[in-house]
Amino acid sequence: MQRINIPPAQADQRLADATDWLATLDARWSSIEPASADASFRRYFRVRSANDDSTAIVMDAPPPKEDVRPFLNISRLLASGGVNVPAVYAADEARGLLLLGDLGNTTYLRALTDAADGERQRLFTDAITTLVQLQQIDPAQAEVPLARYDAALLRREIDLFPEWYLGRHCQIELTNDEKNALERIYAVLIAGALAQPTVLVHRDYMPRNLMVTGERNPGVLDYQDAVIGPVSYDVASLMRDAFLSWEEPQIIDWVARYWDRARKAGLPVREDFSEFYREFEWMGLQRHLKVLGIFARINYRDGKPHYLADTPRFVNYVRHAATRYQAFAPLGSLLDRIEGTATKVGYTF
């Protein structure tokens, strides 16, 4: 057995456990280095073969904080439907260690940041095509049944907003009128989500989790939280991203391209595009409120402050919905109180 030497600056017990595990496998590895980390407790390392310079990825998902079984379950499901996901070479479920295929180091986030318009359109066309392919997969084919995006889950997500963003980050105390207004908004969002047709939902189908690949572009990552849920959810994740923003005419164009492909593929989107676009925006608002809460929680609970830098993007997304739909106007007023500004209201729906 061969054990990789770990540079002192990288050394920790989990990484040592990973290299010990790698040494028990047939392949020989010459080096290990950080590949990425995410908002959870998972980490990723890239290992290089001692034989042919090929690479693979080690997922470190420390129990009991993480569980690799959902990832493996969804991996098999997506692969069976032709989605480009990492191959699973080896797994130690008890220790939370996986050896995965390497989809490269160019995320959509990196590629889109400086892409010319033609390349940007190509990348989004591929992402839309793959999303339609993913949504055509029958969730019932999963070896372990998937959860549903039900009212309880939607509510737990929305509750992150008042608890972590408003209460912990903004440190404001809501008035009774504000609490009641928010409750009405939450009810509208949950009812709207539950009224949508359902498909397989990735839950984080965004540029950071899509990899630029030479074949079958894009590669898809971070799908372990997949559920059965609203058809517009992943579209909202892709178009209203956490780290990139687009002008509304471009978003409308991309959503329309998705909608057209989805209809031709037989997916259960609305026949009227304007109705689907409203569902897309309302679903997006539910996600925006959730993410504001998550980014605050990651900072205060998990000690990862860099996510807070992107909260203004989500505040702007929330303001967009508050000015477009009268039902959400109280959110604009609440943000005004937090920021000491005045919202220009122009309802269109």
C-alpha positions as CSV (number, residue, x, y, z in Angstrom):
1,M,0.0,0.0,0.0
2,Q,1.2,3.5,-0.8
3,R,0.3,6.5,1.4
4,I,0.4,10.0,0.0
5,N,2.5,12.5,1.9
6,I,0.4,15.4,3.1
7,P,2.0,18.9,3.1
8,P,2.0,20.3,6.7
9,A,-0.1,23.2,5.8
10,Q,-2.9,20.9,4.7
11,A,-2.7,18.3,7.4
12,D,-5.7,17.4,9.5
13,Q,-7.2,14.2,10.8
14,R,-9.9,13.8,8.2
15,L,-7.4,14.3,5.4
16,A,-5.1,11.8,7.0
17,D,-8.0,9.3,7.2
18,A,-8.7,9.9,3.5
19,T,-5.1,9.2,2.4
20,D,-5.0,6.1,4.6
21,W,-8.2,4.9,2.8
22,L,-6.8,5.7,-0.6
23,A,-3.8,3.5,0.2
24,T,-6.1,0.5,0.6
25,L,-7.4,0.9,-3.0
26,D,-5.8,-0.6,-6.1
27,A,-4.7,2.6,-7.7
28,R,-1.6,4.5,-6.7
29,W,-1.7,8.2,-6.2
30,S,1.3,10.6,-6.2
31,S,-0.3,13.8,-4.7
32,I,-3.4,15.3,-3.1
33,E,-4.4,18.9,-3.0
34,P,-7.6,20.9,-2.2
35,A,-10.1,21.0,-5.1
36,S,-12.9,23.0,-3.5
37,A,-15.1,23.4,-0.5
38,D,-18.8,24.2,-0.3
39,A,-21.3,25.8,2.1
40,S,-21.8,22.5,3.9
41,F,-19.2,20.5,5.9
42,R,-18.1,18.6,2.7
43,R,-14.6,19.1,1.2
44,Y,-13.1,18.0,-2.0
45,F,-9.5,17.0,-2.9
46,R,-7.9,16.3,-6.2
47,V,-5.6,13.3,-6.3
48,R,-3.1,12.5,-9.2
49,S,-2.3,9.1,-10.4
50,A,1.3,7.9,-10.0
51,N,1.0,5.9,-13.2
52,D,-0.5,8.1,-15.9
53,D,-1.0,11.6,-14.4
54,S,-4.8,11.2,-14.5
55,T,-6.8,12.7,-11.7
56,A,-9.8,11.9,-9.5
57,I,-11.7,13.7,-6.7
58,V,-12.0,12.6,-3.1
59,M,-15.2,13.8,-1.3
60,D,-14.7,14.1,2.4
61,A,-18.1,14.2,4.0
62,P,-17.6,13.8,7.8
63,P,-20.2,11.8,9.6
64,P,-22.5,12.5,11.4
65,K,-22.6,16.0,9.9
66,E,-22.8,14.7,6.3
67,D,-24.2,11.5,4.8
68,V,-22.9,10.3,1.4
69,R,-25.8,7.9,0.8
70,P,-28.1,10.5,-0.8
71,F,-25.3,11.5,-3.1
72,L,-24.8,7.9,-4.2
73,N,-28.5,7.4,-4.7
74,I,-28.9,10.5,-6.9
75,S,-25.7,9.8,-8.7
76,R,-27.1,6.4,-9.9
77,L,-30.4,8.0,-10.8
78,L,-28.9,10.9,-12.8
79,A,-26.4,8.6,-14.6
80,S,-29.2,6.3,-15.6
81,G,-30.9,9.3,-17.3
82,G,-27.8,10.3,-19.2
83,V,-26.8,13.3,-17.1
84,N,-23.1,13.9,-17.0
85,V,-22.2,13.3,-13.3
86,P,-19.0,12.1,-11.7
87,A,-18.3,8.4,-11.9
88,V,-18.1,6.7,-8.5
89,Y,-14.8,4.6,-8.3
90,A,-14.9,3.7,-4.6
91,A,-17.0,4.5,-1.6
92,D,-16.6,4.1,2.2
93,E,-20.1,5.1,3.3
94,A,-19.3,4.6,7.0
95,R,-16.4,7.0,7.0
96,G,-17.9,9.4,4.5
97,L,-15.3,9.1,1.8
98,L,-15.9,8.8,-1.9
99,L,-13.4,8.6,-4.8
100,L,-15.1,10.2,-7.8
101,G,-14.4,11.0,-11.5
102,D,-12.9,14.4,-12.1
103,L,-15.0,16.8,-14.2
104,G,-12.2,19.4,-14.4
105,N,-11.7,22.7,-12.6
106,T,-13.7,25.1,-14.8
107,T,-17.0,25.9,-13.3
108,Y,-19.7,27.7,-15.2
109,L,-19.3,30.4,-12.7
110,R,-15.7,31.0,-13.7
111,A,-16.4,30.6,-17.4
112,L,-19.4,32.9,-17.5
113,T,-17.7,35.7,-15.5
114,D,-15.6,36.7,-18.5
115,A,-17.4,35.0,-21.4
116,A,-18.2,36.8,-24.6
117,D,-21.9,36.8,-25.6
118,G,-21.6,33.9,-28.0
119,E,-19.9,31.7,-25.5
120,R,-22.3,32.7,-22.8
121,Q,-25.3,31.8,-25.0
122,R,-23.7,28.4,-25.8
123,L,-23.1,27.6,-22.2
124,F,-26.7,28.5,-21.2
125,T,-28.0,26.5,-24.1
126,D,-26.2,23.4,-22.9
127,A,-27.3,24.1,-19.3
128,I,-30.9,24.3,-20.4
129,T,-30.7,21.2,-22.5
130,T,-29.2,19.2,-19.6
131,L,-31.9,20.6,-17.2
132,V,-34.6,19.4,-19.5
133,Q,-32.9,16.0,-19.7
134,L,-32.6,15.9,-15.9
135,Q,-36.3,16.8,-15.4
136,Q,-37.4,14.0,-17.8
137,I,-35.9,11.4,-15.4
138,D,-38.6,9.6,-13.4
139,P,-37.8,10.1,-9.7
140,A,-39.6,6.8,-8.9
141,Q,-36.7,5.0,-10.5
142,A,-34.4,6.1,-7.5
143,E,-33.3,3.1,-5.4
144,V,-34.1,5.1,-2.3
145,P,-37.4,7.1,-2.6
146,L,-36.9,10.8,-2.8
147,A,-38.6,13.3,-0.5
148,R,-41.1,15.8,-1.8
149,Y,-40.9,19.5,-1.7
150,D,-44.0,19.7,0.6
151,A,-45.4,22.5,2.6
152,A,-43.3,21.6,5.7
153,L,-40.0,21.7,3.8
154,L,-41.0,25.0,2.0
155,R,-41.9,26.5,5.4
156,R,-38.6,25.3,7.1
157,E,-36.7,27.0,4.3
158,I,-38.6,30.3,4.5
159,D,-38.2,30.4,8.2
160,L,-34.5,30.8,7.8
161,F,-35.2,34.3,6.5
162,P,-36.8,35.8,9.6
163,E,-34.6,33.8,12.0
164,W,-31.1,34.2,10.5
165,Y,-31.3,37.2,8.1
166,L,-33.7,39.5,9.8
167,G,-33.2,38.5,13.4
168,R,-29.5,37.5,13.6
169,H,-27.9,39.5,10.8
170,C,-30.1,42.7,10.6
171,Q,-31.0,42.5,14.3
172,I,-34.4,44.0,13.8
173,E,-37.5,43.2,15.8
174,L,-40.6,42.8,13.6
175,T,-43.8,44.7,14.4
176,N,-47.0,42.7,14.7
177,D,-48.1,44.2,11.3
178,E,-44.8,43.1,9.7
179,K,-45.1,39.6,11.1
180,N,-48.7,39.3,9.8
181,A,-47.7,40.7,6.4
182,L,-44.8,38.2,6.1
183,E,-47.0,35.3,7.1
184,R,-49.4,36.2,4.3
185,I,-46.5,36.3,1.8
186,Y,-45.2,33.0,3.1
187,A,-48.6,31.4,2.6
188,V,-48.9,32.8,-1.0
189,L,-45.4,31.5,-1.9
190,I,-46.0,28.0,-0.4
191,A,-49.4,27.7,-2.1
192,G,-48.0,28.8,-5.4
193,A,-45.1,26.3,-5.2
194,L,-47.4,23.4,-4.3
195,A,-49.7,24.3,-7.2
196,Q,-47.0,23.7,-9.8
197,P,-46.5,20.4,-11.6
198,T,-43.7,18.4,-10.2
199,V,-40.5,16.9,-11.6
200,L,-37.1,15.8,-10.3
201,V,-35.5,18.9,-8.7
202,H,-31.7,19.3,-8.3
203,R,-32.2,22.1,-5.8
204,D,-28.9,23.9,-6.5
205,Y,-28.8,23.9,-10.3
206,M,-26.6,27.0,-10.6
207,P,-23.4,28.0,-12.4
208,R,-21.2,27.1,-9.4
209,N,-22.4,23.5,-9.6
210,L,-22.0,23.1,-13.3
211,M,-18.7,22.2,-14.9
212,V,-17.5,23.0,-18.4
213,T,-16.6,19.7,-20.0
214,G,-15.4,18.9,-23.5
215,E,-18.1,16.3,-24.0
216,R,-21.7,16.1,-22.7
217,N,-21.4,19.7,-21.4
218,P,-22.1,20.5,-18.6
219,G,-21.0,18.2,-15.9
220,V,-23.4,18.4,-12.9
221,L,-22.4,18.4,-9.2
222,D,-23.9,18.9,-5.7
223,Y,-27.2,17.1,-6.3
224,Q,-27.4,15.1,-3.1
225,D,-30.4,17.2,-1.8
226,A,-32.6,16.4,-4.9
227,V,-36.3,16.1,-4.3
228,I,-39.6,15.8,-6.2
229,G,-40.8,19.4,-6.5
230,P,-42.0,22.4,-8.6
231,V,-41.0,22.4,-12.2
232,S,-39.8,26.0,-12.1
233,Y,-37.4,25.6,-9.2
234,D,-34.2,24.6,-11.0
235,V,-34.9,27.2,-13.7
236,A,-35.0,29.9,-11.0
237,S,-31.8,28.6,-9.5
238,L,-30.0,28.8,-12.9
239,M,-31.3,32.2,-14.0
240,R,-31.3,34.1,-10.7
241,D,-27.9,32.9,-9.5
242,A,-26.2,33.5,-6.1
243,F,-23.0,34.9,-7.7
244,L,-24.0,36.2,-11.1
245,S,-26.8,38.6,-12.2
246,W,-28.3,39.2,-15.6
247,E,-30.5,41.9,-17.1
248,E,-34.2,41.0,-17.2
249,P,-34.5,40.9,-21.1
250,Q,-31.7,38.2,-21.1
251,I,-33.4,36.2,-18.3
252,I,-36.8,36.3,-20.1
253,D,-35.1,35.1,-23.3
254,W,-33.4,32.2,-21.5
255,V,-36.5,31.2,-19.6
256,A,-38.5,31.3,-22.8
257,R,-35.9,29.0,-24.5
258,Y,-36.2,26.6,-21.5
259,W,-40.0,26.7,-21.7
260,D,-40.0,26.0,-25.4
261,R,-37.6,23.0,-25.0
262,A,-39.6,21.7,-22.0
263,R,-42.9,21.8,-23.8
264,K,-41.4,19.9,-26.8
265,A,-40.0,17.3,-24.4
266,G,-43.4,16.8,-22.8
267,L,-42.5,18.3,-19.4
268,P,-45.5,19.6,-17.4
269,V,-44.9,23.4,-17.9
270,R,-47.8,25.8,-18.3
271,E,-49.2,26.3,-21.8
272,D,-49.1,30.1,-21.3
273,F,-45.6,31.5,-21.0
274,S,-46.6,34.4,-18.9
275,E,-48.2,32.1,-16.4
276,F,-45.0,30.0,-16.3
277,Y,-42.9,33.1,-15.9
278,R,-44.9,34.2,-12.9
279,E,-44.4,30.8,-11.4
280,F,-40.7,31.1,-12.1
281,E,-40.5,34.5,-10.3
282,W,-42.6,33.4,-7.3
283,M,-40.5,30.2,-6.9
284,G,-37.4,32.4,-7.2
285,L,-38.6,34.6,-4.4
286,Q,-39.1,31.6,-2.1
287,R,-35.5,30.6,-2.9
288,H,-34.2,34.1,-2.4
289,L,-35.6,34.4,1.1
290,K,-34.2,31.0,1.9
291,V,-30.7,31.9,0.6
292,L,-30.6,35.1,2.6
293,G,-31.2,33.1,5.7
294,I,-28.7,30.4,4.7
295,F,-25.9,32.9,3.9
296,A,-26.5,34.5,7.3
297,R,-26.5,31.1,9.1
298,I,-23.3,30.0,7.3
299,N,-21.6,33.2,8.7
300,Y,-22.9,33.2,12.3
301,R,-23.1,29.4,12.9
302,D,-20.4,28.0,10.6
303,G,-17.9,30.8,10.6
304,K,-17.8,31.2,6.8
305,P,-18.3,34.9,6.3
306,H,-17.6,35.3,2.6
307,Y,-21.1,34.3,1.5
308,L,-22.5,37.4,3.1
309,A,-20.8,39.5,0.4
310,D,-23.5,38.2,-2.0
311,T,-26.5,39.0,0.1
312,P,-27.1,42.4,-1.7
313,R,-27.7,40.4,-4.9
314,F,-30.5,38.5,-3.2
315,V,-31.9,41.7,-1.6
316,N,-32.1,43.1,-5.1
317,Y,-33.9,39.9,-6.3
318,V,-36.4,40.3,-3.4
319,R,-36.9,44.0,-4.3
320,H,-37.6,43.1,-7.9
321,A,-40.5,40.8,-6.8
322,A,-41.7,43.3,-4.3
323,T,-42.1,46.0,-6.9
324,R,-43.5,43.7,-9.6
325,Y,-46.2,41.9,-7.6
326,Q,-48.5,43.7,-5.2
327,A,-48.8,40.7,-3.0
328,F,-45.1,41.0,-2.0
329,A,-45.0,44.8,-1.5
330,P,-44.6,44.5,2.3
331,L,-41.2,43.0,1.6
332,G,-40.1,46.2,-0.1
333,S,-41.3,48.2,2.9
334,L,-39.4,46.0,5.3
335,L,-36.2,46.3,3.2
336,D,-36.8,50.1,3.2
337,R,-36.9,50.1,7.0
338,I,-33.7,48.0,7.2
339,E,-31.8,50.1,4.6
340,G,-33.4,53.5,5.2
341,T,-34.4,53.8,1.5
342,A,-37.6,54.2,-0.4
343,T,-38.8,51.7,-3.0
344,K,-40.2,52.8,-6.4
345,V,-43.3,50.8,-6.9
346,G,-44.4,49.8,-10.4
347,Y,-46.7,46.8,-10.3
348,T,-47.1,44.9,-13.5
349,F,-49.0,41.8,-12.3
